Amino acid sequence: MLTTLFRVIKYGFLNFWRNGWLSVATLSIVVMALLVFEGLIIFNVLTKTAIETFKDKIDISVYFKIDTPEDEILRMKKSLETLTEVKIVEYISRDKALEVFKERHKDDPTIAQSLEELQENPLMASLNIKARNPKEYAVIADNLEKTSFRNWFEKITFAQNAALIERLGKIIDTAEKGGMIMIILLAIIAVLVTFNTIRLAIYSNREEIGIMRLVGASGSFIRGPYVVEGIIYGLMAGVLSVIIALPIVYFISPYIEIFIPEINLLFYFTSNLFILLGYQLLFGVSLGIISSSIAIRKYLRI
């Protein structure tokens, strides 16, 4: 049993080296397929980060009348946090609002002078409400209109932002669905191209396979070296794809950060390097084994 296994592995390596340029071509295709797979992983991370960024920019703000007791605002906050649609509620006091306002306009002397002349804080306390899903802001707004705290409200920002929230919701839905469709299509293309390339490599040895079958070699003995060859393609392609991807990620990372400041692509890639390598090796070896096993079936029949 061990002798047979050793021979299968040995013939697998011999087939890989003997085919020369055909092995190089097949390996190149598998590397490109894995680069596509790696690109899909990164694309998925970027899409999710961008979507979460969009979601974080959407909220409803409830502004309270200046004479509203803080206890009432905090009770309102606690009541909102019990809603299943609400992700988080942030309380901004009048003092905090004034502090943020001053920091934002610190370079504008006119505004600073106006605040000094007022001699009191003109800003209102507020609650900033973020939903778990952008589609649920309408439900939250409806609850705000019906709440017993309604008399303390100065204004709710949902009405003027409703169209923008709806539009952003549609953009998020489209991005999620479009990204998933793109991932599936590119993955199918990569698998088909790799399968056909490995099948071409096996086709070049069809006469040798036929002779082995005629002299009584078992199907597993004939199939084994090609499965080993597929594993070699997968292992080498997995390592090479990560090596090739690293300088590409290093180059594009600053440009990605301009559009999505919330993610440092190079840091993500390097900190998850071994996980990504594991995925690449697993996908590459699986692709090689499955493609080789299916491609050789045709030649195992006399």
QUILIN-V274881 format. One record per residue. RES is the residue in three letters. SS is DSSP state (H for helix, E for strand, L for the rest). PHI is phi as a letter, one per 40 degrees, with the letter a starting at -180 (none if undefined). Layout:
BEGIN
RES_SS_PHI / RES_SS_PHI
END
This chain:
BEGIN
MET_L_none / LEU_H_c / THR_H_c / THR_H_c / LEU_H_c / PHE_H_c / ARG_H_c / VAL_H_d / ILE_H_c / LYS_H_c / TYR_H_c / GLY_H_c / PHE_H_c / LEU_H_c / ASN_H_c / PHE_H_c / TRP_H_c / ARG_H_c / ASN_L_c / GLY_L_f / TRP_H_c / LEU_H_c / SER_H_c / VAL_H_c / ALA_H_c / THR_H_c / LEU_H_c / SER_H_c / ILE_H_c / VAL_H_c / VAL_H_d / MET_H_c / ALA_H_c / LEU_H_c / LEU_H_c / VAL_H_c / PHE_H_c / GLU_H_c / GLY_H_c / LEU_H_c / ILE_H_c / ILE_H_c / PHE_H_c / ASN_H_c / VAL_H_c / LEU_H_c / THR_H_c / LYS_H_c / THR_H_c / ALA_H_c / ILE_H_c / GLU_H_c / THR_H_c / PHE_H_d / LYS_H_c / ASP_H_c / LYS_L_c / ILE_L_c / ASP_L_a / ILE_E_b / SER_E_b / VAL_E_b / TYR_E_c / PHE_E_b / LYS_L_d / ILE_L_c / ASP_L_c / THR_L_c / PRO_L_c / GLU_H_c / ASP_H_c / GLU_H_c / ILE_H_c / LEU_H_c / ARG_H_c / MET_H_c / LYS_H_c / LYS_H_c / SER_H_c / LEU_H_c / GLU_H_c / THR_L_c / LEU_L_c / THR_L_c / GLU_L_c / VAL_E_c / LYS_E_c / ILE_E_a / VAL_E_b / GLU_E_b / TYR_E_c / ILE_E_b / SER_L_c / ARG_H_c / ASP_H_c / LYS_H_c / ALA_H_c / LEU_H_c / GLU_H_c / VAL_H_c / PHE_H_c / LYS_H_c / GLU_H_c / ARG_H_c / HIS_L_b / LYS_L_c / ASP_L_c / ASP_L_b / PRO_H_c / THR_H_c / ILE_H_c / ALA_H_c / GLN_H_c / SER_H_c / LEU_H_c / GLU_H_c / GLU_H_c / LEU_H_c / GLN_L_g / GLU_L_a / ASN_L_c / PRO_L_c / LEU_L_c / MET_L_b / ALA_L_c / SER_E_a / LEU_E_b / ASN_E_c / ILE_E_b / LYS_E_b / ALA_E_c / ARG_L_c / ASN_L_b / PRO_H_d / LYS_H_c / GLU_H_c / TYR_H_c / ALA_H_c / VAL_H_c / ILE_H_c / ALA_H_c / ASP_H_c / ASN_H_c / LEU_H_c / GLU_H_c / LYS_H_c / THR_L_c / SER_H_c / PHE_H_c / ARG_H_d / ASN_H_c / TRP_H_c / PHE_E_c / GLU_E_c / LYS_E_a / ILE_E_b / THR_L_c / PHE_H_c / ALA_H_d / GLN_H_c / ASN_H_b / ALA_H_d / ALA_H_c / LEU_H_c / ILE_H_c / GLU_H_c / ARG_H_c / LEU_H_c / GLY_H_c / LYS_H_c / ILE_H_c / ILE_H_c / ASP_H_c / THR_H_c / ALA_H_c / GLU_H_c / LYS_H_c / GLY_H_c / GLY_H_c / MET_H_c / ILE_H_c / MET_H_c / ILE_H_c / ILE_H_c / LEU_H_c / LEU_H_c / ALA_H_c / ILE_H_c / ILE_H_c / ALA_H_c / VAL_H_c / LEU_H_c / VAL_H_c / THR_H_c / PHE_H_d / ASN_H_c / THR_H_c / ILE_H_c / ARG_H_c / LEU_H_c / ALA_H_c / ILE_H_c / TYR_H_d / SER_L_c / ASN_L_b / ARG_H_c / GLU_H_c / GLU_H_c / ILE_H_c / GLY_H_c / ILE_H_c / MET_H_c / ARG_H_c / LEU_H_c / VAL_L_c / GLY_L_h / ALA_L_c / SER_L_c / GLY_H_c / SER_H_c / PHE_H_c / ILE_H_c / ARG_H_c / GLY_H_d / PRO_H_d / TYR_H_c / VAL_H_c / VAL_H_c / GLU_H_c / GLY_H_c / ILE_H_c / ILE_H_c / TYR_H_d / GLY_H_c / LEU_H_c / MET_H_c / ALA_H_c / GLY_H_c / VAL_H_c / LEU_H_c / SER_H_c / VAL_H_c / ILE_H_c / ILE_H_c / ALA_H_c / LEU_H_d / PRO_H_c / ILE_H_c / VAL_H_c / TYR_H_d / PHE_H_c / ILE_H_c / SER_H_d / PRO_H_c / TYR_H_c / ILE_H_c / GLU_H_c / ILE_H_c / PHE_H_c / ILE_L_b / PRO_L_c / GLU_L_c / ILE_L_b / ASN_L_b / LEU_H_c / LEU_H_c / PHE_H_c / TYR_H_c / PHE_H_c / THR_H_c / SER_H_c / ASN_L_b / LEU_H_d / PHE_H_c / ILE_H_c / LEU_H_c / LEU_H_c / GLY_H_c / TYR_H_c / GLN_H_c / LEU_H_c / LEU_H_c / PHE_H_c / GLY_H_c / VAL_H_c / SER_H_c / LEU_H_c / GLY_H_c / ILE_H_c / ILE_H_c / SER_H_c / SER_H_c / SER_H_c / ILE_H_c / ALA_H_c / ILE_H_c / ARG_H_d / LYS_H_d / TYR_H_c / LEU_H_c / ARG_L_b / ILE_L_c
END
